[in-house]
């Protein structure tokens, strides 16, 4: 609360409700001891006296001065003010927000007697001390009290006292207490809402009757979610929003597809009937549907729609594809939205325009508090690298999970309570009051437009059937479903309301019903017969044939020019002395005898990619510096603390470069980056794990979205994931990025999995990835990135490697395998252990009998390259795969059958490494060192 200035009474100062109660308490403390309040308040009270003096009501000074005011009246006034404040903060506890009326409301806490008040007491209190913003005249405190109960305890209830910002809180309070949210819909608007409710219900009933026993995850019980979405979309587009992205689980999804995104009924019916439906896409091209080759169930599919106005595209609305993992799509949709808001066409950080795009994220009431990704995603809301100007969240609140009641699924009163920790305003609205639902939607749009922050609507309804249409809910939730079975639908309730107020006649209601039914029948008649011939589920040829040869070299003169710029910063900028010396060493990296370490090669790759016009976005928990202090893209002045980024000042850059340290989140951040890349396919998007094992926490994103999104939904991505990996005696949790998991998911050229052993390889694979963005053959890239190798001279590159080289799927160990008749063993390995091998070779004399091949790109497996090496050696007896990881982990289980497929008859394929383990690595560095040495020795020792 702002401190008051001198002069004037409560009206002049705006004291009422909680502010006035606070002022009175301060004044009473002042009367007891003037030094107990701060000097400004003391000065104010000395000049103005009581905050209530204009009304002839002032606190006493407990005997020090007789003002002739009854202490009883003071207490009554204070009690009235506190009661008004309680209505504002807790009125939702007694509000009419549950359609089934199966929850106990705390109405007794708002009875006057609970506060020792009577109606006469309240009539004696001036109205403005209770409420000053009502647009109707209030004659006294009793009328003000009844008014507040009406606006705070109806079918729309509010929680915003947890919002810390006073401007936001006051804006919300005024919106409620002026009752400006109340809609005065005219007949055409009410008829439109009713028609939409008829469409929603009849669509579900038609599916229920026509496709008996098929799952559809009906919206019934939350039918008003569709007109709510209509209202949000219309309001946002009217405010200039050009892209609206919706994320939701399967409950009600078909209805949203049909009515919010306009997917033709006949297409949905064809999916139920397993009939061909691609010819049913509307000819005007306003609806875009992507198909993968394996496909997905109908209630996971998404849609793109162009909203048009007189042949001009006004906005794009997208419902994101979503597997059954419920809440995880929220982070993906936020990534869609930020990508739509960023202008990546200029050098430097992208320019963000929040009004360009909006996220609408629809949650389940059991999933919102139950799944941690929700908190991770909410936490992104106001962070610089992830802020989307506020998402509108809707909890599709059935008040039940699959069969689990609320009291078994959360420890909080409301499903929405998690959002309070992020100061998100919350509306609870009764889903059976369509006009209250629309009012909530309008307030959400207005708040988001004004404050650019998240807003949550808790849409409380029920679920008319079981979790899916084959479940019988009476077996587990009989009390709830006894009520539901007797409850009229919202369509029926609203029809009764409109006919009783003479907005619609019975004939008009019947006409709307008949028209909708006929529309559904007509659409069903268009559905082709069931398709008997089933096509094989093969990827497109462009995906199957793999990547073509792409030149990734950069002329040395260009690299030197870039390098000079990257090592130049303002004269007054004082880089930390030790770091400055390390960076300045890079000046000689491109000279004839120079060496380019991993971080240097990466920065040169980024700079060259930006110079060719490809935007880059890099995020991770320490991406500006790099977890292992190897990157240092953003520099910090050791004296002023100011930052400077040479890549953002690069004169040759033709596109934006965004680098952001992320929160300590894997799931939401990776989902966000994946979504960003899907919506900005021309951008090189990289996510870096702090340690590779942290990717465990993002497994759903790898399994359900990144590895399979194209096969299921035709959703292309070129995202890069950097996962630090390597066994250096740091224990189980900081050794393995679980390479085996990515290889077990590898098929149909769905991504590239690489474990690199040189900075030059890293340089070229990044440039290759940038070159395939936007092409049909694009795919994600998983890199097992190094830790100790970052500064190892053995992996450093030369200027020649970058200017004349290219990416090699395999690398043969130099100076080995020259005498082809003598070689009887080829040792295959990948990543850091190949450098350990190379260093051990310096002290080995008997080397003619074996050869070593580094497999840099494990998937797609380089069959042709490896076969060419094997065919070179006529006396070959064995192929050996060695690895640091235990036998049941790493690449062995993936490479074994492939090496056996390539090996000639009589050539043995064997394994050298750690035994099968349940833990990824030893916890003792000495044990690690001993095991590592054994593996190396076994690899280069004859049997």
Secondary structure, DSSP 4 states (H G I P E B T S, - for coil): -PPPPSS--HHHHT--HHHHHHHHHHHHHHHH-GGGS-HHHHHHHHHH--TTGGGT-----TTSS-----HHHHHHHHHHHHHHHHHHHHGGGGSS--TT--S---GGGG-GGGGT--HHHHHTS-GGGT-S--SS---SHHHHHHHHHHHHSSSEEEE-TT---HHHHHHHHHHHHTTTTS----HHHHHHHHHHHHHHHHHHHHHHHHSTT------TT-THHHHHHHHHHHHHHHTT--EEEEE--STTHHHHHHHTS---HHHHHHHHTTB--GGGS-TT--EE----SS---GGG--EEEEEEETTEEEEEEEE----S-GGGHHHHHHHHHHHHHEE-SSSSSPEE-GGGEEEEEEEEHHHHHH-HHHHHHHHTTT-TTT--S--EEEEEE-SB-SS-BHHHH-SSSSTTGGGGGGT-EEEEEETT-HHHHHHHHHHHHHHHHHH---EEEEEE---SS-SSTT--GGGT-HHHHHHHHHSPPHHHHHHHHHHHTTSS-HHHHHHHHHHHHHHHHHHHHTPPPBP-S-------HHHHT-PPP------HHHHHHHHHHHT---TT--B-HHHHHHHHGGGGTTSTT--B-HHHHHHHHHHHHHHTT--EEEEETTTTT-TTS----SEEBTTT--EE-GGGG-TT--S-EEEEEPPS-SHHHHHHHHHHHHH-TTSEEEEE-SSGGGGGGGHHIIIIIITTHHHHH------EEE-----SSS-GGGT---HHHHHHT--TT-EEEE----HHHHHHHHHHHHHHTTSTT--EEEE---SGGGG-GGG-B-HHHHHH----SEEEPTT-S-STTT--EEEEE-THHHHHHHHHHTT----TTEEEEEESEEETT-HHHHHHHHTT-TT--EEEEEEEEETTSTTHHHHHHHHHHHSPTT-EEEEEEEPP-SSSS-S-HHHHHHHHHHHHHHHTS--
